[in-house]
């Protein structure tokens, strides 16, 4: 049986992402790994340098536990996927890459985030994928102050209201809106705008399922 490891930086996404993976891959075993200090430590100059090594350690643990593939579910660490995969010797996917590939089909992209540690990496990922595809994009970065504190305190309603307000403000000047964190997906469902609002979970899990199917075909071939 295929084993999929999900590496999280926040407990709030474990339930929805795990459920999405189980729906897409019902015969796979899903294992969750969490370091809930990574985001905070990325903003601490004295601790930020420890993060790449901690991610490598977690992926090593996943590999020792029998994982066939690992997915990073946080945009703050998505740029570590390739070097970690090379260091550990296991496929490491990033949940936001498929979303970025959809977004770069549009020229004017608004990136909305609740944390600066996810805003910058998401914008960088979009530029990376656009350059790879040979497309030109214009990226507007928007940080929604107070939304992360709200959801961390258990106030999902306020979190979503703040996000919806920002989404509706930027929509008129954008061709597509990208939500930089998987935890923001619920806001996309309530925003009333005429442009696409993209969240990473559905396209990211779809790409994961494609990768797992390819692995299985290689094994069976």
C-alpha positions in Angstrom: 0.0 0.0 0.0 1.2 3.5 -0.9 2.2 5.7 2.1 1.8 9.4 1.7 3.4 11.7 4.3 2.1 15.3 4.8 4.4 17.8 6.5 2.6 20.6 8.2 3.6 23.8 10.0 0.1 24.4 11.5 -2.4 22.0 13.0 -5.3 23.8 11.5 -4.6 22.3 8.0 -4.1 18.7 9.1 -7.8 17.7 9.0 -8.8 19.3 5.7 -5.7 18.3 3.8 -5.6 14.8 5.1 -9.3 14.4 4.2 -8.7 15.7 0.7 -5.8 13.2 0.2 -7.9 10.3 1.5 -10.7 11.2 -0.9 -8.3 11.4 -3.8 -6.3 8.3 -2.8 -8.6 6.1 -0.8 -6.3 3.1 -0.8 -3.2 5.1 0.5 -2.1 5.4 4.0 -1.7 9.1 5.1 0.8 10.0 7.8 1.0 13.6 9.3 4.1 15.3 10.6 3.9 18.6 12.3 6.4 21.3 13.5 4.2 24.1 14.6 7.0 26.5 15.4 8.4 26.7 11.9 6.4 29.8 10.8 7.2 31.7 14.0 10.9 30.7 13.8 11.2 31.8 10.1 10.4 35.3 11.5 13.1 35.0 14.2 16.6 35.8 12.9 18.2 33.7 15.6 16.2 30.6 14.6 15.4 30.9 10.9 18.5 29.1 9.8 17.4 26.0 11.7 14.3 25.5 9.5 15.8 23.8 6.5 17.5 21.2 8.7 14.3 20.5 10.6 12.4 20.0 7.4 15.1 17.5 6.3 14.8 15.7 9.6 11.1 15.4 9.3 11.3 14.1 5.8 14.0 11.6 6.9 11.5 10.4 9.6 8.8 10.0 6.9 11.1 8.0 4.7 12.2 5.8 7.6 8.5 5.3 8.3 7.9 3.9 4.9 6.6 7.0 3.0 6.7 6.8 -0.8 6.2 10.5 -1.2 6.1 13.6 1.0 4.0 16.7 0.4 4.8 20.1 2.1 1.5 21.7 3.0 2.9 25.1 3.9 3.9 27.8 1.4 6.4 29.2 3.8 8.7 26.1 3.2 7.7 25.2 -0.3 11.0 26.4 -1.7 12.7 23.7 0.4 11.0 20.9 -1.5 13.7 20.3 -4.2 16.8 20.5 -1.9 15.1 18.3 0.7 14.1 15.7 -1.9 17.7 15.6 -3.1 19.1 15.4 0.4 16.8 12.6 1.6 16.3 10.7 -1.6 12.5 10.7 -1.7 10.0 12.7 -3.8 9.0 15.9 -2.0 6.1 17.8 -3.5 4.8 21.3 -2.6 1.1 21.8 -2.3 1.0 25.2 -3.9 2.9 24.4 -7.1 -0.2 23.2 -9.1 -2.1 26.3 -8.0 0.8 28.5 -9.2 0.7 26.8 -12.6 -3.0 27.6 -12.9 -2.4 31.2 -11.8 0.3 32.0 -14.3 -2.1 31.5 -17.2 -3.3 35.0 -16.1 -1.3 38.2 -16.3 -2.4 40.2 -13.2 -2.1 38.0 -10.1 -3.0 39.2 -6.6 -1.4 37.2 -3.9 -3.3 37.4 -0.6 -1.7 36.1 2.6 -2.2 36.4 6.4 1.6 36.0 7.2 4.6 37.7 5.6 6.4 34.3 5.8 4.0 32.9 3.2 3.5 36.0 1.1 7.1 36.3 -0.1 7.6 32.6 -0.9 4.3 32.4 -2.8 5.2 35.4 -4.9 8.6 33.8 -5.5 7.0 30.5 -6.6 4.7 32.3 -9.0 7.7 34.1 -10.6 9.6 30.8 -10.7 6.8 28.9 -12.5 6.1 31.9 -14.8 9.8 32.0 -15.9 9.8 28.2 -16.4 6.7 28.5 -18.6 8.0 31.5 -20.5 5.1 33.8 -19.4 5.0 37.3 -18.1 3.0 38.1 -15.0 2.4 41.1 -12.8 2.2 40.2 -9.1 0.5 42.3 -6.4 1.2 41.2 -2.8 -1.4 41.8 -0.1 -1.0 41.0 3.6 -4.2 40.8 5.6 -3.2 42.0 9.1 -5.1 40.4 12.0 -6.5 37.4 10.1 -3.9 34.9 11.3 -4.3 36.0 14.9 -8.0 35.5 14.5 -7.8 32.0 13.3 -5.1 31.1 15.8 -7.5 32.2 18.5 -10.2 30.0 17.1 -12.2 32.8 15.4 -12.6 31.4 11.9 -15.5 33.8 11.2 -13.4 36.9 11.7 -10.5 35.4 9.8 -12.7 34.7 6.8 -14.4 38.1 7.0 -11.1 39.9 6.9 -9.9 37.8 3.9 -13.1 38.2 2.0 -12.9 42.0 2.4 -9.4 42.0 0.9 -10.3 39.6 -1.9 -13.2 41.8 -2.9 -11.0 44.9 -2.8 -8.3 43.5 -5.1 -10.5 41.7 -7.5 -11.3 44.7 -9.7 -7.6 45.1 -10.5 -6.7 41.4 -10.9 -7.2 38.6 -13.4 -6.8 36.0 -10.7 -6.4 35.9 -6.9 -4.1 33.4 -5.2 -4.6 32.5 -1.5 -1.1 31.9 -0.1 -2.0 29.5 2.7 -4.0 26.2 2.6 -5.8 27.4 5.8 -7.4 30.3 3.8 -9.5 28.0 1.6 -12.8 28.6 3.5 -12.7 32.3 2.5 -12.6 31.5 -1.2 -16.0 29.9 -0.8 -17.7 33.0 0.5 -16.1 35.8 -1.6 -18.3 37.3 -4.3 -16.0 38.3 -7.1 -15.9 37.8 -10.9 -12.3 36.5 -11.1 -11.0 33.1 -10.0 -9.9 32.7 -6.4 -7.4 29.9 -6.1 -6.5 27.9 -3.1 -3.8 25.3 -3.0 -5.5 22.2 -1.5 -7.6 20.9 -4.4 -5.0 21.3 -7.2 -2.1 20.3 -5.0 -3.8 17.1 -3.9 -4.8 16.4 -7.5 -1.1 16.6 -8.6 -0.1 14.4 -5.6 -2.6 11.8 -6.8 -1.1 12.0 -10.3 2.3 11.5 -8.9 1.2 8.5 -6.8 -0.5 6.9 -9.9 2.7 7.3 -11.8 4.7 5.6 -9.0 2.3 2.7 -9.0 2.5 2.3 -12.8 6.3 2.1 -12.5 6.1 -0.5 -9.8 3.6 -2.6 -11.7 5.4 -2.1 -15.0 
